[in-house]
């Protein structure tokens, strides 16, 4: 979880100046979607969290 927040701050929050709360909220949700569905994680054998979950779910079935 700490890794996620470090990435979120470094890749989004510290690089942008949001004009409104809604703009910040939308951008952060977009980043979370990207992070969970597309971002590759070395600790997950370079799979995205969603791919890792799918793979483990099919292995446990």
N, C-alpha and C positions, 0 to 999 in steps of 0.2 A: 504494500500500500504506500509506503514511503517513496518508493521508486516512482509510482504513478504521480504523486503530488509534486515530486521534484521535476519530472518531465512536463507536467502540466504548467508549472510556473515558468520553467526555462523556455519551453516551446511556444507558449501562448501568453500567459498573463503578463510577464515582464516585457514582452515585445509589443504589446498593444496598449492603446489608450482608448477605452470604450466611451462612447458618447452617452450611453444610457445603460441602465440596469438590464433592460431587455436585450440589448445588443451583446452585453457580456454573457448573459445567460444562454443565449442562442449559440454564441461562439464556443462556450465551454461544453455545452451538450454535443455540439459537432465534434469537438476534440475527443470527448469520451467515446462517442460512436466510432471515430477513427481508431482510437487506442484499443478498443475491444475487438474490432472487426478486421483491422488491416495492419496495425503496428506489430511487427515481429519482435518476439522477446527471446533473448538468449537463454534465459532460464527455462523456457518452454520449448527448447530445441528449435528455436527460430520459427515457431508457429505463433499465430495470433491467439489471444485467449479463447476466442470462439472456436477456432480450428482445434485447439488443444482440448476443449470441452467435448466437441463432437467426436474426436478421435478416442478419447477416454470413455465416452458413453458407449461407443460401438464396441470397444474392447471389453467392457464390463457386461455386455449383453450376452 
